[in-house]
Amino acid sequence: MGDQEFGQLRLYREWRDLPLLPRQVSVHQFSSHNRQGDNGDAGWHLYDDTRGDGVVFDACGPGCVKSIWMTSLEPSQVLMFYLDGEAEPSVRLPAIDFFKGEHPLFPAPLNSYRLLGHWGDNPYAGNSFVPIPFERSLKIAMEGGVSFYHILYERYPYGTPIHSFTGREDRSFLLGAFAGETGAGEGEVYEASADHLMPGERLDLPEMAGAGAVTRIVLEGDGSEDFFRQAEIEMRWDDAPVPDVLAPVGMLFGAASRAEKVESLPVRVERREDGSARLECRFPMPFWRKARVSLVNRISPSHPTGPVRLEARVGPNDFREHEAGYFHALYREGRTEMGRDWLLMEGRGTGWFLGAVQSMWGGHYCEGDEHFTLDGASMPQINGTGSEDYYLGCFWPNRHFCLPFAGCVGDAMADGGGYMDGAYHMPSSYYRFHLESPIPFYRSLDARIQHGGRSDILSRYRSLAFCYLRKQPVLHRTDFLDVGSPASEKAHHYAASGSQVSLLTACYEGQETETAITDCGRTHASGEISFRAAIRPHNDGVRLIRRLDQGGPRQAADIYVDGAYAGTWLHADTNPYLRWFDSEFDLHPDFTRGKESLNIRLAVLNEPGYGAFSDFSYEVSVFESRSGSD
């Protein structure tokens, strides 16, 4: 389950356990992204509740909010947290006070409110990393209007033990992160040094033989822009025919172009008085047979480096080979393409997306939203509000700031001489590491970010995206129900009371906002839906994916599996412009193991504030069993 085993949930894993492959945890995001797919992301929210307050978060548990970001806040705005169906909020705070870190439930440094941007009259951003778990449900509403926000949260299958927020949750990982502590052991030292590297020359660490885990890489060398942009680090794990990591030095260590101070949890850069730099990368990187790490001088026009020293610390690897992923990084550079989001990373298999280091130069690129599509969905499950917002800043251009999980390295406005001829004449440098909540994928990953409001800005981009990856998917489709097709409904024993056939032509959110799809399905004002789905008996749970119409009010249904209650399937967002959405619901293995089919029953919630429940198709997939003993 990623952070948790099936018997007990932990809100955070140990640092050394980061490579462990996920198990039935999913990550989602609510944000104020423009529902028409345009720029202009302020004010959009899920719906207005009966008090007239704007609801910015509404989910059924078990789950846990991992981070909250907001900007453009006013003193009149009040945040309210309703846990487990409360009629009155258990927490009610002015939004600015919530982020300032002065409340004992939401203390500094986990909460902060800082001047991070240059543009506008109120370029402050609020960031919260306080975990807010919820057993049955959580609603977050704002009194006094809604501005820019995004909220990242995890969901777990019904039946996962979790206790709702008290403020007494274990925050040791987070507090350690702000103190720069990973808890990683030092391990055996492998090192190499040279007075200089000639063009094309390599500095190779001694081969690390057998099983182990790199716990730290340290590079000491030239602090020049040429060294940071063009010298490269190579890493190969086990029998990889090509490097698993091939990255410019600066990108790997979080400072894209030059030796600027970086103080994040996994990477650090220190510029010394003599102009040299010390760089440190602390991601755990397991291998089972051998590992090779090298520094290569690819500086062009060709000239030698100054003195360099490379070091790796290697500790034990206690993972079985099938249960952990290899550390990968994908580097890309070039000019943006009109109408196409910039690709950060794509891959097929199972693992965690860890984040990215990114540099942009030229044009008003900052309006681009992140679009992260997981496991082959037709739209991004994570859809943001702007490039500087993704990196937890606000109102580009941004001031230099370092948080454990995000930052802006340098100040493109102050250091580059300001805004001239339609651009800032210094490349930006950002990092975002999703270590408060790594983003799991079980079949595939497609992580992109827009350049401009509709990917319509010509700019020079460089990016390095990080993940743990095992190139074998563990989520496998076993059945598909095409609602509205008489043959498919009959084959799956589909039945519904209180429904009517619906034909819809609409588009998905994300990159393909102009690609219209026509489909036939059903809408259900009330009543029940039932069908039978084929699965495999050896499984670690089941995922249902429903294509729905999100053009009306929020919709929900209680779900039963072979007669047993298995949770509430809620879709709280509303989008009358881009109406298609693929909603997923994970079933705990207690409901699915040892079975070849499931009898699914959905009881539609017909209560004030809810609209018709819609279904156009159901995709049924099993999580591959990893126990080997089912």
C-alpha positions in Angstrom: 0.0 0.0 0.0 3.0 2.3 -0.2 2.9 4.2 3.1 1.1 1.3 4.8 0.8 -2.4 5.0 -2.7 -3.8 4.8 -2.8 -4.3 8.6 -1.6 -0.9 9.8 -1.4 2.5 8.1 1.6 4.8 8.6 1.3 8.3 7.3 4.9 8.4 6.3 7.5 5.8 5.4 11.0 5.7 6.7 13.4 7.5 4.3 15.3 4.3 3.5 12.0 2.7 2.4 11.2 5.2 -0.3 12.0 2.7 -3.1 9.4 0.2 -1.9 6.8 -0.2 -4.6 3.3 1.2 -3.9 0.4 -1.0 -2.8 -3.1 0.4 -3.3 -2.6 3.9 -2.3 -3.7 6.5 -4.8 -2.9 10.3 -4.9 -5.2 12.9 -6.2 -5.5 16.7 -6.2 -8.2 19.3 -5.9 -7.3 22.6 -7.4 -8.7 25.9 -8.7 -7.7 25.0 -12.3 -9.8 26.8 -14.9 -12.6 24.3 -15.8 -12.6 25.5 -19.4 -9.0 24.6 -19.9 -7.9 28.2 -20.2 -5.7 30.5 -18.0 -7.3 32.3 -15.1 -7.4 29.8 -12.3 -8.6 31.9 -9.4 -12.0 31.3 -7.8 -12.8 28.0 -9.3 -14.0 25.5 -6.7 -16.1 22.3 -6.3 -19.4 23.8 -5.3 -21.1 26.1 -2.8 -22.4 24.4 0.3 -25.7 25.2 2.1 -24.0 28.1 3.9 -22.9 29.7 0.7 -19.2 28.9 1.4 -17.0 27.7 -1.4 -16.0 24.0 -1.0 -12.4 23.4 -2.1 -12.1 19.8 -0.9 -14.6 17.0 -0.5 -13.6 13.3 -0.3 -14.7 10.1 1.4 -12.3 8.1 3.4 -10.1 6.6 4.4 -7.6 9.3 3.2 -5.2 11.9 4.2 -4.4 15.4 3.1 -0.7 15.7 2.6 -0.1 19.3 1.5 -2.2 22.5 1.0 -1.0 25.5 -1.1 -2.9 28.8 -1.5 -2.1 32.3 -2.6 -3.9 35.7 -3.1 -5.4 35.4 0.3 -7.3 38.2 2.1 -7.9 38.7 5.9 -11.7 38.1 5.4 -11.2 34.5 4.1 -11.8 31.7 6.6 -10.9 28.0 6.3 -13.3 25.4 7.8 -12.5 21.7 8.2 -15.5 19.3 8.5 -14.4 15.8 9.6 -16.5 12.6 9.2 -19.8 14.4 8.4 -19.6 17.1 11.1 -22.5 19.6 11.0 -20.1 22.2 12.4 -16.4 22.5 11.5 -14.0 21.1 14.1 -11.4 23.6 12.9 -12.3 27.2 11.9 -9.4 29.6 11.2 -8.7 32.7 9.1 -6.8 31.4 6.1 -3.8 33.6 6.6 -3.6 32.6 10.3 -3.8 28.9 9.3 -0.7 29.2 7.2 1.3 31.5 9.5 2.0 28.5 11.7 0.9 30.1 15.0 -1.9 27.6 15.7 -0.8 24.5 17.8 -2.5 22.1 15.5 -0.8 23.6 12.4 2.6 24.8 13.7 5.6 26.3 12.0 7.8 25.2 10.2 5.2 22.7 8.7 2.9 25.7 7.9 4.3 28.9 6.5 3.1 32.2 4.8 5.9 33.9 2.9 6.7 36.5 0.3 7.7 34.4 -2.6 6.7 36.3 -5.8 7.4 39.7 -7.3 4.3 40.4 -9.3 1.1 42.0 -7.9 0.2 43.6 -4.6 0.0 40.4 -2.5 2.6 37.9 -3.7 2.5 35.7 -0.6 2.1 31.9 -0.7 0.8 29.7 2.1 2.1 26.2 2.4 1.0 23.5 4.8 2.5 20.0 5.2 0.6 19.0 8.3 -1.1 15.6 7.6 -4.8 15.7 8.0 -6.1 12.1 8.0 -9.8 11.3 7.8 -11.6 8.0 8.5 -14.9 8.6 6.7 -14.9 12.0 5.1 -13.4 15.4 5.0 -14.8 18.7 3.6 -12.8 21.9 3.5 -14.7 25.1 2.8 -13.8 28.8 2.5 -15.8 31.7 3.8 -15.2 35.0 2.1 -14.4 33.7 -1.3 -12.0 31.3 -3.0 -8.7 32.3 -4.7 -5.9 30.1 -6.0 -5.3 26.7 -4.3 -4.3 23.1 -4.7 -4.6 20.3 -2.2 -2.7 17.0 -2.6 -4.2 14.0 -0.8 -3.9 10.2 -0.6 -6.8 7.7 -0.7 -6.8 4.2 0.7 -9.3 1.4 0.2 -12.2 1.2 2.6 -11.1 -1.1 5.5 -7.7 0.5 5.8 -7.3 1.3 9.5 -6.9 5.1 10.0 -7.9 7.6 12.7 -9.2 11.0 11.9 -7.2 14.1 12.5 -6.4 15.0 16.1 -3.2 17.1 15.7 -1.3 14.4 17.7 -0.2 12.5 14.6 3.4 11.4 14.3 5.2 14.3 12.4 8.7 13.2 13.1 9.4 12.6 9.4 8.2 16.1 8.5 10.1 17.8 11.3 13.2 16.0 10.3 12.7 17.0 6.7 12.7 20.7 7.7 15.8 20.1 9.8 17.5 18.4 6.7 17.5 15.0 8.3 16.9 11.8 6.3 18.1 9.3 8.9 20.2 7.5 6.2 23.2 5.7 7.4 26.7 6.6 6.1 27.7 3.3 4.7 30.9 2.2 2.9 32.7 5.0 1.0 33.6 4.8 -2.7 35.5 7.8 -4.0 37.6 9.1 -6.9 39.2 12.5 -7.7 41.1 14.2 -10.4 43.0 17.5 -10.8 40.9 18.1 -13.9 38.9 16.2 -16.6 39.7 16.8 -20.2 36.8 17.1 -22.7 35.2 13.7 -23.0 37.1 12.3 -20.1 35.3 10.3 -17.3 35.8 10.0 -13.6 34.6 6.6 -12.6 33.9 5.4 -9.0 35.1 1.9 -8.3 32.4 -0.6 -9.3 30.0 -1.4 -6.4 29.7 -5.2 -6.5 26.9 -7.3 -4.9 23.7 -5.9 -3.4 23.6 -2.5 -1.8 21.9 0.9 -1.7 23.6 4.2 -2.5 22.6 6.5 0.3 24.5 9.6 -0.6 26.4 11.0 -3.6 28.7 13.9 -3.0 30.4 15.9 -5.8 32.9 18.7 -5.2 34.0 20.7 -8.2 33.7 23.8 -10.3 30.9 26.2 -9.5 30.7 27.6 -13.0 27.7 27.7 -15.2 29.4 25.5 -17.8 30.1 22.8 -15.2 26.5 22.9 -13.8 24.9 22.9 -17.3 27.1 20.5 -19.3 29.1 18.2 -17.1 27.0 15.0 -16.5 26.5 12.3 -14.0 25.8 8.7 -15.2 24.4 6.0 -13.0 23.7 2.3 -14.0 22.1 -0.2 -11.8 22.7 -4.0 -12.2 22.6 -5.0 -15.9 21.1 -1.9 -17.4 22.3 -1.6 -21.0 21.9 2.2 -20.9 22.2 4.6 -18.0 19.3 4.8 -15.6 20.4 8.3 -14.8 22.1 10.6 -17.3 21.8 14.2 -16.1 23.6 17.5 -16.1 25.3 18.1 -12.8 23.1 21.1 -11.8 19.8 19.4 -12.7 20.6 16.4 -10.6 21.4 18.4 -7.5 18.6 20.9 -7.8 20.3 24.0 -9.2 19.7 24.0 -12.9 22.3 26.6 -14.2 24.7 27.8 -11.5 25.9 27.2 -8.0 23.1 28.7 -5.9 22.2 27.6 -2.4 19.8 24.6 -2.3 18.6 23.2 1.0 16.0 20.6 0.1 15.5 17.2 1.8 17.1 15.0 -1.0 19.5 17.4 -2.7 21.8 20.2 -1.5 24.2 22.8 -3.0 26.7 24.8 -1.2 28.8 27.5 -3.0 32.2 28.1 -1.4 34.1 31.3 -1.1 36.7 30.1 -3.6 34.0 29.6 -6.3 33.9 25.9 -6.0 30.7 24.0 -5.0 29.8 21.0 -2.9 26.7 19.1 -4.1 24.9 16.3 -2.3 22.1 13.9 -3.4 20.6 11.7 -0.8 17.9 9.7 -2.6 18.2 6.0 -1.6 19.2 4.0 -4.7 19.0 0.2 -4.4 20.8 -2.3 -6.6 21.1 -6.1 -6.4 24.2 -7.1 -8.4 26.3 -4.0 -9.2 26.2 -0.2 -9.5 28.4 2.2 -11.5 28.5 6.0 -11.0 30.6 8.4 -13.2 31.2 12.0 -13.9 31.7 13.0 -17.5 33.1 16.2 -19.0 30.9 17.1 -21.9 31.5 20.9 -21.7 31.3 22.6 -25.1 33.1 24.5 -26.4 35.6 22.0 -25.1 37.8 22.9 -22.1 38.9 21.0 -19.0 37.2 21.1 -15.6 38.9 22.2 -12.5 39.6 19.8 -9.6 36.8 17.3 -9.0 36.0 14.8 -6.3 33.2 12.2 -6.5 32.0 10.1 -3.6 29.2 7.6 -3.0 28.1 6.1 0.3 26.7 2.6 0.1 24.6 0.9 2.7 22.8 -2.5 2.9 19.9 -3.4 0.6 17.3 -5.3 2.5 14.7 -5.3 -0.3 13.8 -8.3 -2.3 14.3 -7.5 -5.9 10.7 -7.6 -7.0 9.5 -5.3 -4.2 11.5 -2.1 -4.8 12.1 0.1 -7.8 15.3 1.4 -9.4 16.0 5.1 -9.1 15.6 6.8 -12.6 15.9 10.3 -13.9 14.8 11.6 -17.3 16.5 14.7 -18.7 15.0 16.7 -21.6 15.9 20.0 -23.1 14.8 22.1 -26.1 12.2 24.5 -27.4 8.6 24.1 -26.4 6.1 22.9 -29.1 2.9 24.9 -29.7 -0.2 23.0 -28.4 1.8 20.2 -26.7 2.5 20.1 -23.0 6.2 19.7 -22.1 7.0 16.1 -21.2 8.6 15.7 -17.8 8.5 11.9 -17.7 6.7 8.9 -19.2 7.1 5.3 -18.5 5.4 1.9 -18.3 5.5 -0.1 -15.1 5.1 0.4 -11.4 6.6 3.0 -9.1 6.6 6.4 -7.6 6.9 9.8 -9.4 9.1 11.8 -7.1 9.1 15.2 -8.8 11.2 17.4 -11.1 13.9 20.1 -11.4 13.0 22.5 -14.2 14.4 25.5 -15.9 12.5 27.9 -18.3 13.9 30.8 -20.3 11.9 33.2 -22.5 8.2 34.1 -22.7 5.5 34.2 -20.2 5.8 30.4 -19.5 4.6 30.6 -15.9 0.9 30.1 -16.6 1.4 26.4 -17.4 -0.5 23.8 -15.3 1.0 20.4 -14.4 -0.9 17.6 -16.0 -0.1 14.2 -14.5 -1.9 11.2 -16.0 -1.6 7.9 -14.2 -2.3 4.3 -15.3 -3.6 5.2 -18.8 -6.5 7.4 -17.7 -8.0 9.7 -20.3 -7.3 12.9 -18.3 -4.9 14.1 -15.7 -5.7 13.1 -12.1 -3.4 15.9 -11.0 -4.3 19.2 -12.7 -2.7 22.4 -11.4 -2.9 26.1 -11.6 0.4 27.4 -12.9 4.1 26.5 -13.2 5.2 28.6 -10.2 2.3 27.2 -8.2 3.4 23.7 -8.9 6.7 24.6 -7.4 4.9 26.0 -4.4 5.7 29.7 -5.2 3.3 32.3 -6.5 3.1 35.3 -8.9 6.1 34.7 -11.1 8.9 35.7 -11.2 9.8 34.2 -7.9 12.2 35.1 -5.1 14.8 32.6 -4.0 13.4 30.2 -1.5 14.1 26.7 -0.2 11.6 24.4 1.4 12.4 20.7 2.0 10.1 19.6 -0.9 10.1 22.7 -3.2 11.9 25.8 -4.1 13.1 28.5 -6.5 16.9 28.6 -6.9 18.0 32.2 -7.6 15.9 35.2 -8.5 15.4 35.6 -12.3 14.1 39.2 -11.8 16.7 40.5 -9.4 19.7 38.6 -10.8 18.8 39.0 -14.4 18.3 42.7 -14.6 14.5 42.8 -14.6 12.0 42.5 -17.4 13.3 43.6 -20.8 12.1 43.0 -24.4 9.3 40.8 -23.3 11.3 38.4 -21.1 13.5 38.0 -18.0 17.1 37.5 -19.3 18.1 34.8 -16.9 16.7 31.2 -16.8 14.6 30.2 -13.9 15.4 27.2 -11.8 12.8 25.3 -9.7 12.5 22.0 -7.9 9.5 20.0 -6.5 10.0 16.7 -4.7 6.7 14.9 -3.8 8.3 13.4 -0.7 5.4 14.4 1.6 3.3 12.2 -0.8 5.1 10.4 -3.7 2.8 9.9 -6.6 2.1 6.1 -7.2 1.5 4.5 -10.5 0.8 0.8 -11.3 0.6 0.6 -15.0 2.0 3.8 -16.5 3.0 7.4 -15.9 2.7 10.4 -18.1 3.8 13.6 -16.3 3.7 16.9 -18.3 3.5 20.6 -17.7 2.0 23.3 -19.9 4.0 26.3 -21.2 1.6 29.2 -21.0 -2.1 28.9 -20.5 -2.7 26.5 -23.4 0.9 25.4 -24.1 1.2 28.4 -26.4 4.5 30.0 -25.4 7.8 29.7 -27.2 10.4 29.1 -24.5 13.6 27.1 -23.9 12.9 24.4 -21.4 15.2 22.0 -19.5 13.9 19.4 -17.0 15.0 16.4 -15.0 12.2 14.2 -13.6 12.8 11.6 -10.9 11.0 8.3 -10.2 11.4 4.9 -8.7 10.5 2.4 -11.4 10.1 -1.3 -11.9 9.3 -1.9 -15.5 6.5 -4.4 -14.9 2.9 -3.2 -14.5 1.0 -4.7 -11.6 -2.4 -3.4 -12.6 -4.1 -5.6 -15.2 -7.5 -5.2 -16.8 -9.7 -8.2 -16.5 -13.1 -6.9 -17.6 -14.9 -4.0 -19.3 -18.6 -3.1 -19.1 -19.8 -0.8 -21.8 -22.9 0.8 -20.3 -25.6 1.6 -22.9 -24.6 -1.4 -25.0 -27.3 -4.1 -24.7 -24.9 -6.9 -25.4 -22.4 -5.7 -22.8 -25.0 -5.0 -20.2 -26.5 -8.5 -20.7 -23.1 -10.2 -20.5 -22.4 -8.5 -17.1 -25.9 -8.9 -15.7 -26.2 -5.1 -15.5 -29.4 -3.8 -14.0 -30.5 -0.4 -12.9 -33.6 1.1 -11.3 -34.5 4.8 -11.8 -32.1 5.2 -14.7 -32.4 6.6 -18.2 -30.2 6.2 -21.3 -28.0 9.2 -22.0 -26.0 10.2 -25.1 -23.2 12.7 -24.5 -20.6 14.3 -26.8 -18.0 16.0 -24.6 -14.2 16.5 -24.0 -11.8 15.6 -21.2 -9.8 18.0 -19.1 -6.0 18.1 -19.7 -4.2 18.4 -23.0 -7.0 17.1 -25.3 -9.6 19.7 -24.5 -10.8 20.0 -28.1 -11.1 16.3 -28.8 -14.8 15.5 -28.6 -15.9 11.9 -27.7 -19.4 10.6 -28.1 -20.6 7.8 -25.8 -23.9 6.3 -24.7 -24.5 5.5 -21.0 -27.0 6.0 -18.2 -27.9 8.6 -15.6 -29.5 7.5 -12.3 -31.5 10.0 -10.2 -31.9 7.4 -7.5 -32.2 3.6 -7.0 -29.5 0.9 -7.4 -27.1 -0.3 -10.1 -25.8 -3.8 -10.1 -23.4 -5.8 -12.4 -21.0 -8.7 -12.3 -17.3 -8.2 -13.0 -14.7 -10.9 -13.8 -11.4 -10.7 -11.9 -8.5 -13.1 -11.0 -8.4 -14.8 -7.7 -4.8 -14.1 -7.0 -4.9 -10.3 -6.4 -4.0 -7.5 -4.0 -7.3 -5.7 -4.6 -9.3 -4.4 -7.5 -9.6 -1.0 -9.2 -12.9 0.1 -10.8 -12.7 3.0 -13.2 -16.0 4.7 -14.2 -16.4 7.1 -17.1 -18.9 9.7 -15.9 -20.4 13.0 -16.8 -19.3 15.7 -14.4 -21.5 18.4 -16.0 -23.9 18.4 -13.0 -23.8 18.6 -9.2 -21.6 16.2 -7.2 -22.6 12.5 -7.4 -22.1 9.6 -5.0 -23.2 6.0 -4.4 -22.5 3.5 -1.6 -20.7 0.5 -3.0 -21.3 -3.1 -2.0 -19.2 -6.1 -3.0 -21.0 -9.5 -2.7 -23.4 -7.9 -0.2 -20.7 -6.3 2.0 -20.4 -2.5 2.2 -17.1 -1.4 0.7 -17.2 2.4 0.9 -18.7 5.4 -0.8 -17.8 6.4 -4.4 -17.9 10.2 -4.5 -17.1 12.5 -7.3 -17.4 16.0 -5.9 -16.2 18.2 -8.8 -18.4 19.9 -11.4 -17.4 20.9 -14.9 -20.1 21.9 -17.3 -17.5 22.7 -20.0 -15.2 19.6 -20.1 -17.6 17.0 -18.9 -15.9 13.6 -19.2 -14.0 12.3 -16.2 -12.6 8.9 -15.3 -13.2 8.2 -11.6 -11.4 5.4 -9.9 -12.4 3.4 -6.8 -10.1 0.8 -5.2 -11.4 -2.2 -3.4 -9.5 -3.7 -0.4 -8.2 -7.2 -1.0 -10.4 -8.5 1.8 -13.3 -8.1 -0.7 -11.6 -9.6 -3.7 -9.0 -12.2 -2.9 -9.7 -15.8 -3.9 -12.6 -14.7 -6.2 -13.1 -15.1 -9.9 -15.9 -12.6 -10.1 -17.5 -9.8 -8.0 -21.2 -8.9 -7.7 -21.1 -5.1 -7.5 -24.1 -3.1 -6.2 -24.2 0.7 -6.1 -26.8 2.5 -4.0 -27.2 6.0 -5.4 -27.2 8.8 -2.9 -30.4 10.8 -3.4 -29.9 13.7 -0.9 -29.9 17.5 -1.1 -26.7 18.7 -2.8 -26.2 15.6 -4.9 -27.1 15.2 -8.6 -27.7 12.2 -10.8 -25.1 9.5 -10.7 -23.8 8.7 -14.2 -22.0 5.7 -15.7 -20.9 5.2 -19.3 -18.4 2.4 -18.7 -16.6 0.5 -16.0 -13.1 -0.8 -16.4 -12.2 -3.6 -14.0 -8.5 -4.2 -13.1 -6.7 -6.3 -10.5 -3.6 -5.4 -8.6 -1.2 -8.3 -9.1 -0.7 -10.4 -6.0 2.8 -10.0 -4.5 2.4 -12.4 -1.6 2.8 -15.6 -3.7 0.6 -17.4 -1.1 -3.0 -16.6 -2.1 
